[in-house]
Amino acid sequence: MPADGLLRAAFIKLSTNGWARAAATKFPPSVRAARRFIAGESLAEALSAVRTLNQERKKATLDYLGENVASPDEAAHYTQISVGILEAIAREKLDCNISVKLTGMGLDLGEELALSNLRRVLSAARELDNFVRIDMEGSAYTKRTIDLFEKARREFSNIGIVIQAYLYRSAADIEHLAALGYAVRLCKGAYKEPPEIAFPGKRDVDANYKKLADVLLAPPALARGTRPAVATHDPAMIAHAKALVRARNIPLEAFEFQMLYGIRRDLQKQLIDEGYTLRIYVPFGEAWYPYFMRRLAERPANVGFILKNLWKESSTS
């Protein structure tokens, strides 16, 4: 396995390791390193980050970090936090929506519980004229996430979903969702999956990503009002999407690029300067460790960046 693949596997494994999580969250250098990718632990810090992004002509999505809750009370707490975020966005008049994880709403405890909590968040979002994106988690949740999304979508139009390009099943999922005019965010995927269900190599994932982008950025899908989200930091994937837009005369307001907070700020600025709509996913919360590990797994080059900046901090302190 290439070195990058070994690093990716190691970080994915660490993301679920309780001992490593406890150690990292008490180690100041790792907390400082995580702040490149996480807006903070409090809602106030997250709102401040969104205000800055809006000033830079970037839209935002707030992502409260929390998944795989263990009790109905924890699911209710996650749900209430999500409603509170929507209310804060409205008060602050920010150009921002939210994303949620169904395991944060209790999916591990039962689909009816998760759906009930999701309905509560969607109702609040509808009253506040806002939008909710359901994040996609590991492959064990893919079918249940899509099924619950479709149930909620029959009641609420202010909802979207994420599809991961590294799964074999995603081509059929994209075709199905696009045909129904549903809002899809296309990303590569950041979980460790077995080769029986996911493309093991980057080249194959990239090829599938382009194939799926071709479907989302096609006139039939756009005519249904899907407003697809092309989520990537890969210059090659961005170039492919731009080429489709030019070749098909797609209006720039018909779709949006999306990136993660703190990653490829150079490309973020370039897209904004070129007139594209760009939305930044802004994660925050005390449960930052699993997210941080997945970001390192997604792009091992981030490790070098972090080590270099930690060295700068220690040498100037």
Stockholm file with secondary structure:
# STOCKHOLM 1.0

chainA/1-317         MPADGLLRAAFIKLSTNGWARAAATKFPPSVRAARRFIAGESLAEALSAVRTLNQERKKATLDYLGENVASPDEAAHYTQISVGILEAIAREKLDCNISVKLTGMGLDLGEELALSNLRRVLSAARELDNFVRIDMEGSAYTKRTIDLFEKARREFSNIGIVIQAYLYRSAADIEHLAALGYAVRLCKGAYKEPPEIAFPGKRDVDANYKKLADVLLAPPALARGTRPAVATHDPAMIAHAKALVRARNIPLEAFEFQMLYGIRRDLQKQLIDEGYTLRIYVPFGEAWYPYFMRRLAERPANVGFILKNLWKESSTS
#=GR chainA/1-317 SS CCHHHHHHHHHHHHHTCHHHHHHHHTCHHHHHHHTTTCCCSSHHHHHHHHHHHHHTTCEEEEEECCCSCSSHHHHHHHHHHHHHHHHHHHHHTCSEEEEECGGGGTGGGCHHHHHHHHHHHHHHHHHTTCCEEECCCCGGGHHHHHHHHHHHHTTCSSEEEEEETTBTTHHHHHHHHHHTTCEEEEECCCSCCCTTTBCCSHHHHHHHHHHHHHHHTSHHHHHTTCCCEEECCCHHHHHHHHHHHHHTTCCGGGCEEEEETTSCHHHHHHHHHTTCCEEEEEEESSCCHHHHHHHHHHCTHHHHHHHHHHHHHHHHC
#=GC SS_cons         CCHHHHHHHHHHHHHTCHHHHHHHHTCHHHHHHHTTTCCCSSHHHHHHHHHHHHHTTCEEEEEECCCSCSSHHHHHHHHHHHHHHHHHHHHHTCSEEEEECGGGGTGGGCHHHHHHHHHHHHHHHHHTTCCEEECCCCGGGHHHHHHHHHHHHTTCSSEEEEEETTBTTHHHHHHHHHHTTCEEEEECCCSCCCTTTBCCSHHHHHHHHHHHHHHHTSHHHHHTTCCCEEECCCHHHHHHHHHHHHHTTCCGGGCEEEEETTSCHHHHHHHHHTTCCEEEEEEESSCCHHHHHHHHHHCTHHHHHHHHHHHHHHHHC
//
